[in-house]
């Protein structure tokens, strides 16, 4: 059997979520200076989204309609907003306890 290189497979949402976390971090001063908490935000957001596996970025551009692309972008934004609130609340609870 031929060797198959799976290294090029990735979840398209990862880069979109990471970009949204970086863009939104300034609105959450209690989290924005802590890379560990920002990574937690990204994980929470990604777990709320359906994975969309691709090998090349052009795959998404070719296979998604404009409506699907718009819905995907909104889903990422909604998931990231939820994740910031979730991590912020958990961090505050830990600080009290």
C-alpha positions in Angstrom: 0.0 0.0 0.0 1.2 3.5 -0.8 2.1 5.9 2.0 -0.6 8.5 2.5 0.4 12.0 3.8 -2.4 13.2 6.1 -0.4 16.2 7.4 -2.2 18.6 4.9 -5.6 17.9 6.4 -6.9 20.5 8.8 -10.0 22.0 10.2 -10.9 25.2 8.3 -12.5 26.7 11.4 -9.2 26.7 13.3 -7.7 29.7 11.5 -11.0 31.6 11.4 -11.5 31.1 15.2 -8.0 32.0 16.1 -8.2 35.2 14.0 -11.6 36.1 15.7 -10.1 35.5 19.1 -7.2 37.8 18.4 -9.5 40.4 17.0 -11.9 40.3 19.9 -9.4 40.0 22.8 -9.1 43.7 23.4 -12.8 43.8 24.5 -11.9 41.3 27.3 -9.1 43.0 29.3 -9.1 40.2 31.9 -8.3 37.7 29.3 -6.4 39.6 26.6 -3.0 39.4 28.2 -3.1 35.7 29.0 -2.2 33.4 26.1 -3.4 30.4 28.0 -6.9 31.8 28.5 -7.0 33.0 24.8 -6.2 29.4 23.8 -9.0 28.2 26.1 -11.4 30.6 24.3 -10.3 29.2 21.0 -10.9 25.6 22.2 -14.4 26.4 23.6 -15.3 28.1 20.4 -14.0 25.3 18.2 -15.9 22.7 20.2 -19.2 24.6 19.5 -18.6 24.5 15.7 -19.0 21.6 13.3 -15.5 20.8 11.9 -14.9 21.6 8.2 -11.9 19.6 7.1 -9.9 20.8 4.1 -6.5 20.2 2.6 -6.2 23.6 0.9 -7.9 26.9 1.6 -9.1 27.0 -2.0 -11.2 23.9 -1.2 -13.5 26.1 0.9 -13.8 28.8 -1.6 -14.6 26.4 -4.3 -17.2 24.2 -2.5 -19.0 26.8 -0.4 -21.8 29.1 -1.7 -21.8 32.7 -0.6 -24.6 32.0 1.8 -22.7 29.1 3.4 -19.6 31.3 3.7 -21.7 34.0 5.4 -23.3 31.5 7.7 -19.9 30.0 8.6 -18.5 33.4 9.4 -21.5 34.2 11.6 -21.2 30.9 13.3 -17.5 31.5 14.1 -18.3 35.0 15.5 -21.2 33.6 17.7 -19.0 30.7 19.0 -16.1 33.1 19.8 -18.4 35.5 21.7 -19.9 32.6 23.7 -16.4 31.3 24.4 -15.1 34.6 25.7 -18.1 34.9 28.1 -17.7 31.3 29.2 -13.9 31.5 29.9 -14.3 34.9 31.6 -17.1 33.6 33.9 -15.0 30.4 34.7 -11.9 32.6 35.4 -13.9 34.8 37.8 -15.4 31.8 39.6 -11.9 30.3 40.1 -10.6 33.6 41.4 -13.4 33.7 44.1 -13.0 30.1 45.1 
